[in-house]
């Protein structure tokens, strides 16, 4: 049990470690990832692509609580620093929706 004279830990500010690409779903989406896991999303949820190319669906409330969209200025500055990164981000992935 803590007493008032014990030193308490101070609050610290954290940020998400990884950058992701995401788009908000406008219609239901179901797909199977490369590991055979089924992902389901509803309109308003987000399709999230990690830097390793894996994809998942994040519920709207959770996604919007964790991630903050980066400004287009920052994205442009980041992509011009390393042309290889910019080229890799232009890849397009197709996620097959199942009915």
C-alpha positions in Angstrom: 0.0 0.0 0.0 1.3 3.4 -0.9 1.7 6.2 1.6 1.8 9.9 0.7 5.5 10.1 1.6 6.5 7.5 -1.0 7.8 8.8 -4.3 5.3 8.4 -7.1 6.1 7.8 -10.7 5.6 10.8 -12.9 3.4 10.9 -16.0 5.3 10.6 -19.3 4.1 11.2 -22.8 4.3 8.4 -25.3 3.7 8.1 -29.0 3.0 5.2 -31.3 6.2 3.6 -32.4 5.3 2.8 -36.0 4.0 4.7 -39.0 1.1 3.1 -40.8 -0.9 3.8 -43.9 -4.7 3.5 -43.5 -7.9 4.2 -45.2 -11.4 4.4 -43.8 -13.8 1.8 -45.1 -16.9 2.9 -46.9 -18.4 -0.5 -47.2 -18.0 -3.9 -45.4 -14.7 -5.7 -46.1 -13.7 -9.3 -45.3 -10.3 -10.7 -46.3 -7.8 -13.4 -45.4 -4.3 -12.3 -44.6 -1.1 -14.1 -45.6 -1.2 -16.0 -42.4 -4.7 -17.3 -43.0 -6.4 -15.0 -40.5 -9.8 -13.6 -41.4 -10.3 -9.8 -41.0 -13.7 -8.1 -41.0 -14.4 -4.4 -41.2 -17.6 -2.3 -41.3 -18.1 1.1 -42.8 -16.2 3.6 -40.7 -13.5 1.1 -39.6 -10.0 1.4 -41.0 -7.9 -0.8 -43.2 -4.4 -0.5 -41.8 -1.2 -1.4 -43.6 2.0 -1.7 -41.6 5.5 -1.0 -42.9 6.1 -4.7 -43.5 3.1 -4.8 -45.9 0.7 -6.7 -43.6 -2.8 -5.5 -43.3 -5.5 -5.6 -40.6 -8.8 -3.9 -39.8 -9.0 -1.6 -36.9 -12.3 -0.5 -35.4 -13.0 3.2 -35.8 -13.0 4.1 -32.1 -9.7 2.3 -31.4 -8.0 3.6 -34.5 -9.0 7.2 -34.0 -8.0 7.0 -30.3 -4.4 5.8 -31.1 -3.4 7.3 -34.5 -3.2 10.9 -35.6 -3.0 11.7 -39.3 0.3 13.3 -40.3 0.2 16.5 -42.3 0.8 16.2 -46.0 3.8 18.5 -45.6 5.4 16.1 -43.2 4.6 13.1 -45.5 6.2 15.0 -48.4 9.3 15.9 -46.5 9.7 12.3 -45.2 9.4 10.8 -48.7 11.9 13.2 -50.2 14.5 12.3 -47.6 14.9 8.7 -49.0 13.7 8.1 -52.5 13.6 4.3 -51.8 11.1 4.8 -49.1 9.0 7.0 -51.4 9.1 4.3 -54.1 8.1 1.5 -51.6 5.1 3.5 -50.4 3.8 3.8 -53.9 3.2 0.0 -54.0 -0.3 -0.9 -54.2 -1.8 -3.9 -52.5 -5.1 -5.6 -53.4 -7.2 -7.0 -50.6 -9.7 -9.5 -52.0 -13.0 -8.9 -50.4 -15.1 -12.0 -49.9 -18.9 -12.0 -49.9 
